[in-house]
Amino acid sequence: MSLPIIKEELAGKHVFVTGGSGFMGKVLVEKLLRSCPDVECIYLLLRPKRGVSAQDRVEQIVQTPLFGPLLSERPSATAKLRAVAGDCSQLRLGLSADDEALLVDNVSYVFHAAATVRFDDPLQSAILLNTRGTREVVELCKRMPRLQVLQYVSTTYCFTKEPVLKERAYRAHLDWRTMIRIAETEDKGVLDAVTHKVLDYQPNTYTLTKALAENVINDARNDIPVMIYRPAVVISSLQEPIPGWLDNMNGPFGIWIGACKGVLRFSWGDPKVALSYTPVDWAIRAMIILAVAKATRAPALETNAEEVDVVHLEGSGYDRSTYGLQRDTLPSVLKYAPNAIRYPRYHIGRCYVYYWLGTMLSQVSYGLAIDCILRLSGQKPRLTGMYRKIFYTNQALAYFMMNEFPIETQKANKVHNALRHQDKSSFGLDITDPSSGLHYDRETCMRETIQGAFQYVLKETGTTEKNLKRLQRLYVLEVVMNILWCFVMYFTVGRFLIRKIYYLLM
């Protein structure tokens, strides 16, 4: 049985999006406006920030390059966006009575994507935003007479202890109601002190609180139509609306850009482990058609009535992109990275001693030397603090870079096959299907991601010719510095050690 035509199903509907200012949220909003032009209204839950009102934040969002192609074709498309001031970390989402009534009376589709994605967030704040915020969204949805679906955007890393993560619900080792009550009543210092014990098998507060939030959604399955969507690490766009779009340096982006800049030379991870990834435009296609499939009770999503619908999306089935392959691919894309500050060399390995020595001798020592020069010239030191942050970030990511987590993916292909032919070019999920209009190539993806990071996040541009000339100069400088370093080591330590060894051998 085929799905309805997607844009016709969403025509005249009111959609509510949390996390609309985030990476996935922005792409979701743009895709809805571009591919479902007859959607009636899209409400974005946004908090006023630094004196900027929620509606003004909408204007800031649509001024990003992401919306450029859409606005050049339909300048009035973003008139369908409406901000509602609120905060997922607050009770009742921090909504005013009028805004709450507006949502309750009109909304049919809810996409709950708001979350803190930092691994090192304090337990209390992570629970209040990720877990209690989900409960508050559920309570709001229970009062919506027109509600067709509440889709919760989770992650494939919620239950890493499973030998294979299946498309089904799992129970967390803690009760979400108890944890919310503790977060609301206990002192932050007390929670910080017991965080390690509370986490148990969970690697960080992010995965724990997302797992608890999944339980909130599962427990609401008999009251409202809900589903859980678990994408893997969301990377830059493949094609839509522009190749290589991203707005952050999270996940693999920071590693690639740090390596291209010459700042990051050593990572602690397993070169044989594959990154579980999902390009953002692919992920957003899935969000929309899965929501439609749930709302229209498509057979492709039928599961046990005792469980909530769960769907995974990740790309290692199309390309097993290990960290070793990424390392080997980086040299071929360096010419697309402008303004390197040191000749790029990148190593990744499981040996912590090798990683630690490399970090201290090659990165930290270099950072100290450059910062000393900056201080002497009256400038603010930068690299030492950067290397400190890089070191702690690698510690947080090491669990995921050292282990592989097999993931079951079946339902997405079933839903893809249920799409009508006219929808496959806009919403198709099978990258091997030419009609989907999606194409993945590792080197092309890395090149466009690097170009996108420099252009959209770092606001840096440069021609290939200019970049190559800079790399050549940095290579010469690297050789000269290595020769000088060898001379320094020889005349300070080396010659005495050589003489000592000589006398011992004689």
N, C-alpha and C positions, 0 to 999 in steps of 0.2 A: 504494500500500500504506500503510495507516494505522499510526501508532505505537501501541504498547501503551498502556493507560490508565496515566498517569504515576504516580499514587499506588500502583497495584498493582505496577508494575515496581519501585518503590523500597521496597515493603513487605518488612520483614525484612532489609533491606540495612544494612551498616555503611558510613558515609560519613566521609571524612577531609577536613578543610578547613584550608588554611593561609591566613593573613590574616583569620581569623575575628573579630578585634577591629577590623578596618578598616571603612570605610564600606560597601563592597559585601559584605564578609564577614558583617557583622551582618544585613543584609537577606536574604542567602542563607540563613543559619541560621534566621531567623524564618519565611521562606517555606517551607522544608523542613518545619519543625515544624507549620506551620499547614495547608499544602496536601497534605502527605504524612505524615499522622499515624501511620502504621504503620511508618515507618522505624525500624529497630532501635536504632541508636546513631549519634550524630554526634560525632566526635573533633575537637577544636579544638587546633591547635598554637599554644601561647601561651608567651611567656617570662615568668617571674616578674619583676615590675617594682616597684621601690621598696619592697621588703619584702613585696609582695603576691604570694601563691602563684598558680600558674596556675589552679587550681580557684576560688580567690577572685575571680580576674579574670572567670571565667565568670559568677559571681554579679553582678559589677558590670555586665557586658554586658546581662544579662537584666533588670536593674532600670531600663534606659533606657525612655523612653516608647514606643519602637518596639515593644516586646514587650507593651505594655499591653493592646491588644485581644485578643491570644492568651491571655494569662494570665487575663483576666477571663472568658474562655470555657472554657479548660482549664488550671486552675492548676498541674497536674502535668506539663504538656507539656515543660517544660525539663529534666525529670529524665532525658531521653534524651541530654543534652549531657554530654560528658566531656572534661576538659582533659588534654592530654599536654604536659608541660613540654619546651620545646625552642626552637630559634632557627634560622631559615632561613639566617642568615649563618654558622652553624657547620657543621663537617664532621659528616656523618651527622645533620644537623639538630639536633644537641645532644640527641638522645634518649637516655634510659636504655635499657639492654638489655631490661628488662621491657616498657617502652612500645613499643619497636621491634618486639618479638615480638608484642605485642598487635595492632598495626596490620598487620603482615605476615600474621598468621593470619586476620584477620577482614574487612579492608576490600575493598569492591568498587568504590566510586566515590571518585575523588580530584578535588577542586577546588583547584588551586594558584593562589591569588590574592594571596599575600604578596609585597610589593615596597615599595621606597622610591619614593615618587612625587615627591620633591623634584627639581627640575630642576638645582639647584646642588650636589647631593651630590658629595663627592670621588669621583674615578674608582674608587679602590680599594674603598671601602665599597659603592659601587653595583654593582661587579662581584661582590663576595663575596655580596651579598644577592640581587640580581636574576638574575645569571647562574649563579654557582656554586650558589646555593640551589636553582635549578631543576634543575641536574645532580644534586644530592643527593636531590631529590624523585623524579627519574627512577630513580636507583639503588635507592631504597627500593621503588618500585613494581615494579621488576624481580623483587623477591623475594616479591611478593604473588600467590599461586596463584589467588585469587578475583577479581583485578582485571578489571573490565569496561571501565573508561575512566579515563584521566588527562586532565583538561581544564586547559589552561594559559590563564589570563586575561591577554591582552596588551593592546595599544592600537592604534588605527588610525593612530597617528602614528609607528610604527616605521620606515617607509620613505617619508619625505616627498619624496624625489627622484623617485618614480614619477609619471608624468603622470596615471595613474589607478591607485589601489591596488586590485588585484584580490584575489579570495578564493583566494589561493594562497600558497605559501611563497616567500620571497625569501632570498637569501644576503646576510649582512652583509659589509662590506668587510674584516672582520677574522675570524680564526679563534677561536672561543670557547674552545677548549682552551688556545691560546697566551695569551689574555688572562687566563684564570683562573690559569695558572701565573705570569704576570707579577705579578698582584695578590697572589699568595701569597708571592712571593719579593722583589719590589722594594720599596724604601723609599717611603713615602707621599709624601714631598717630591718624589722623582723623578717619580712618576706625576702629581702635581699640575702639575709643570713642563711635562710633555709632553701634558697633556690636550687642549689645543687642536689639536695636530697629530693625535692619535689619533682625535679626533672626526670629522675629515674633513668629510663633508657632513651628519653628524648634528648637530642643534642643541644637544644637551645630553647629559649622562651618562645620564639616564633613558632617552631613546629609544635610545641606543646599546646599553645593557645589556639592554633589553627585546628589541631585535633579535637580540642574541647568544643570549638565552634561547630565542627562537623557533627558532634553529638547533639548540640542544640538543634541543628537543622533536622537531623534524623528523628529526634523526639517530637518534632512538629509535623511529621509527615501525615498524620491522621487528621490534622486540623486544617492545613492549607496545602496547596500543590507546591512541593519543594523539590529541588534537586541539587546535587553537589557536582561541581565541575573542577577537575584536578589537572591543570596544565603543569608541565615541567618548567624548568628555568626559562623564563620568557626573554627571548633575545630580540634583536632589531628586526624590522620588517623585511620580507622578501621582495614584495612588489608594491603593496598598497599602503597608502596612496602614493608614497615615494619610497624607492629602495633605500634601505639602511637607516630608516628613521628610528631614533631613540632619544631619550631625554634624561638619561641617568648613567652612572658609572658602576652600577651594581653587577653582581655576578661575574661572568667572564669578561665583560666589557673593561672593567678596571684592570684585569690582568693583561689583556691584549694591548690596551692603550699604554699602560705602564711599561710593557716590554718594548713597544714601538718608540716610546720617548727615550728609552735607554735607562730609565729610572729603576725599573724592576728587572732584576737579572736572575733571581732564584725564587722558586716556589716549592713548597712542601706538598707533594701529591704523587699519585701513582700514574706514570705515563700510559699505563695500559687501561686505565679506567676511562670509560666513555662519559662525556657530558650528556645528560638528559635534557634536551632543549625543546623549545617551542617558539618559532618565529611569531612575533606579535600579531601580524595580520592574519596568519593562519589561526592563531588562538582566538582572535575576535570573531572570525567567521564561525568557528565552532560555538562560541558563546551564544551567538544569535540563533543559529539553526537548532541548537540543542534546546534553547528556551522555547522555540516554536514547537519543536517535537514534543516537549513536555506539556506545553499548553494545549496542544491538539491531541494529546494522548496517542502519539505515534507508536505503532507496534515495535519499532526498533528500540524503544526505551523500556519496554515491558520487563519488569523484574518481579521478584517475590514481593507480594503485598506487605510483607513484614519489614521490608527494607526500603530505604530511600533510593532513588535513582542516582547512580554515580557513573561519571564518564571521565576517562583519561584522554589526554592528548600529549604526545611526545614524539620526537623525530628520530631517535636513534635507530628505529627500524628502517628508516630510509638511508641514514648515513651514520655509522658508528664512529662518531667524531671523538676519538680519545684525546686526552691532554697531550700525549706524545705526537699525534697527528697535527694538532693545533700548533704545537711548538715547531714542528717541521714545516708547517705552512707559512708561519709568520715571516720568514725571510723574503718570500715572494711578494709580500704585500707591503713591505717597509717603505717602498717608494711612494706610497699613497699617504704616508703619515708626515705632516709638516712639523717643523720646529723641534726635532729631537735635540736633547741636551747632552746626550752621551751616545757613543756608538752602541747600537742595540745588540745584546747577547742575552739569550734566555735559556735557563736550565730548569728542569723539574725532575724531582726524584723522591723516592720513599725514605732515603737515609736522612734522618733528622740532623745528625752531626754534620753531614755535607751541606745541608741547607743552612744550618746555623752558622757554620764557618764562612760559607759563601756570602751570607747576609752581612755578617760582621766585617769581613775583610774586603769585600767588593762593593757593598752598598753603603753600609754605615760609615766606613772610613772615608769613602768618597763624599758622602753627604757632609761629614764633619769638615773636610777640607774646603769644600765649596762654601759652606756656611761661614767658615773663618774668613774667607776672602770677602764674602758679602758684608760681614761685620766691619772689617777693616775699611771697606769702601763706603761705610755709612748706611748700608741697606739692611733690611730685615732678613734674618736667616729663614730658610724655607725647607731645605731638604731633610734636616734631622727630624723635624716633626712629621714630615711626610713618611719617612722610613719607619718611624714608630707606629704610625697608623697602618702602614702596609703590613708590618710584622704581626700586629694584633688581628688584622683582617684575615691574614693567611691562617692564623691559629683557629679562627672561627670557621673558616671554610675547609680546613684540612679534613674534617670528618667526611665531607661530601666529595673531596678530591682524592680520598684514599679508598673509598668504597663505592661499589656499583650497586644500584638498587633496581632489580628487574621489575618491569611494569607491564601489566596486561593492558592491551589496547584492542578492543573489538567493536565497541559500540559506535565509535566515531565513524568507522567504515560503513557500518550498517545504516547510519543516518545519512552519510554521503550517498549511498546507493538509493536511498529513499527520496533524494532531491529530484525535483523535476528538471528536465534537460535545460530549460531556460535559466535555472538558478545555479547551475554548476560553475559557470564562469565567474560568478560573484561570490558564491558561498561553498564551493566544492572543497573537500578536505583531503582527498586522495592526491598526493603530490605526483604519483605515477600516472594519474589520469590526465591526458592532455587537455580535456575539456575544462579542467579546474582552473587553468590559467596560471598555476603555480609551478615554479621550477626552483630546485635547490641544487647548488653546487658549493662545496665547502670553501674553495678559494674565493669565489665570487662573493659569497656571504660574508666571509671575514673581511674582504676588501671593502665592501659597502658598509659593514659595521664600523670599521676603523674610520672610513671617510665620514660617516654619519656622526660618530662620536666627536671627531675634531670639529666638524662643521656646526652641529646642533647643540652640543654640550660645552665644548671648550671654546667655540667661536673662533677657531683657527682654520685658515685655508692656505694652500700653497700648491704650486704646479709640480708635476712629477719631476720635471727637469731641475727645478729649484731644490726639491727634496733630495734628489740623488746627489747633487753637488754638495749639499750640507752633510749627507752621510759620508761622502768621500773625505771631506775635511775632518769629520769626527773620527774616521778610521785612522787617518794619519796621526791625529792627536792621540788616539788610543795607543798606537804603536810607540810614539815618542814617550808617552807617560809610562808605558810598560818598561821601556828601556831604562828610563830614569829610576823607576821603582827598583829594577834589578840592581842598578848601581848603588842605590841607597842601601838596599838589603845586604849587598856584598860588603860595602865598606863599614856598615854598622854591626853586622852580625856574621855574615857569611864567611869572611876571611878568617875570623877567629875559630869558627866551627870547622872550617877546612883544615886549618893548622892543627886543631885538637885531634881531629880524625886521623890526620897524617901521622902524628906522633904516636897515637894509639896503635896504628897498623904497623909502624916501624918497631 
